[in-house]
Amino acid sequence: MDISRKLGILVFCGVPAIIGGGIIYGFFHNYTPVVIYEVLLLLVAGGFVSK
């Protein structure tokens, strides 16, 4: 996998991180679920990039 494809995957996962983090905060009004969501999303993105 070339570098441009890896960067594209990271950008593609960055949008759900920003928007999804706001939605999760809107539901729970606490940052703990947001941090858990961000860490899970980071692990998934890292798994895609490491292939």
Backbone torsions as a table, in degrees:
resi	resn	phi	psi	omega
1	MET	NA	129.9	-178.4
2	ASP	-82.8	169.2	-173.5
3	ILE	-65.7	-34.8	-178.9
4	SER	-67.8	-34.8	177.7
5	ARG	-69.3	-39.4	177.4
6	LYS	-62.9	-42.5	178.2
7	LEU	-66.3	-36.6	176.6
8	GLY	-62.8	-40.0	177.7
9	ILE	-64.7	-41.5	179.6
10	LEU	-65.9	-37.9	176.3
11	VAL	-67.0	-41.5	179.4
12	PHE	-61.8	-33.2	177.7
13	CYS	-85.3	-15.7	179.2
14	GLY	-73.0	-34.0	-179.8
15	VAL	-65.1	-49.1	176.5
16	PRO	-63.2	-27.2	178.5
17	ALA	-65.4	-42.3	-178.0
18	ILE	-74.9	-52.3	-176.3
19	ILE	-71.8	-44.3	179.8
20	GLY	-64.3	-36.4	177.1
21	GLY	-62.1	-39.5	177.2
22	GLY	-67.5	-38.9	178.8
23	ILE	-66.7	-42.5	179.8
24	ILE	-64.5	-41.2	177.6
25	TYR	-64.4	-35.9	178.3
26	GLY	-63.7	-34.9	178.8
27	PHE	-75.4	-44.3	-170.4
28	PHE	-101.4	-19.5	-177.2
29	HIS	52.3	39.9	179.6
30	ASN	-152.5	147.3	-177.2
31	TYR	-87.2	-12.7	-179.6
32	THR	-62.5	-48.8	176.4
33	PRO	-63.8	-29.5	178.3
34	VAL	-66.7	-43.4	178.8
35	VAL	-63.7	-41.8	178.5
36	ILE	-62.7	-43.6	178.3
37	TYR	-61.8	-43.5	-179.1
38	GLU	-65.4	-40.4	179.3
39	VAL	-65.9	-42.8	177.8
40	LEU	-63.0	-41.7	178.3
41	LEU	-65.3	-37.6	177.2
42	LEU	-64.9	-40.0	177.3
43	LEU	-64.1	-41.7	178.5
44	VAL	-65.5	-44.9	179.3
45	ALA	-63.9	-40.3	177.2
46	GLY	-63.3	-36.2	177.0
47	GLY	-65.0	-40.0	178.4
48	PHE	-68.6	-40.6	-176.9
49	VAL	-71.9	-32.7	-176.7
50	SER	-73.7	-15.7	179.8
51	LYS	-68.4	NA	NA
